[in-house]
Amino acid sequence: MTFIRKHLDRTRGVLGSEDGQGMVEYGLIIALIVIVVMVALTPLGKDNANIFTGVSNSI
């Protein structure tokens, strides 16, 4: 009986743990920021390419 109780307590401890929750939330926030930056920079892509091309040609 103590063997079963020990494993049940261990299972409850693992399932009830919220240690990884914060890391998942930070990961989702970073992913959202990356998506927003990509969407914001997409229309500026050709302008940035022209700027870098002009700089490299002048060098």
N, C-alpha and C positions, 0 to 999 in steps of 0.2 A: 504494500500500500504506500509506503514512503517513496518507493521508486516512481510510482505514477504521480504522486503529489509533487515530487521534485521536478519532474518534467513538465507538469502542468504549470507550475510556478514559473519555470524558465520560459515557457511559451507565452505566458501572460506578460512577462517582463519584456520580451522581444516585441510582441505585438503592441504593447502599450508605450513603447519607447517613441519619443518624438525628436530624437537627436538629428535625424536626417531631414526633417521637415524644413528647417531653416535653409539648408543647402539647396534643396529643391526650389524653394521660393526665390533665392538669389539667382539660381540658374535660369528660372523663367523670366525674371526681370532683365537679366543680361541678354537673353534671347530676344525679348521684346525691344530692347534698346538697339540691338544689331539690326533687326528688321526695320525699325524706324529710320535708322541712319542709311540703310541701303535704299529705302524708298525715297528719302530726301535727296540722296546724291545721284540717283539714276538720271533725273533730268539735267543735272549739271555735268554729266559724264563727258559730253562732247566739248563743252567749254573748257573743262579741266584738261582734256587731251590736247586741245589746241594750245593751251597755255604751256604745257610741258613740251610740246613739239616746238613751239616758238623759242623756248628757253634752250632746248637742246640744239636747235639749228644755229642760234646765236653764239653758242659756245664753240 
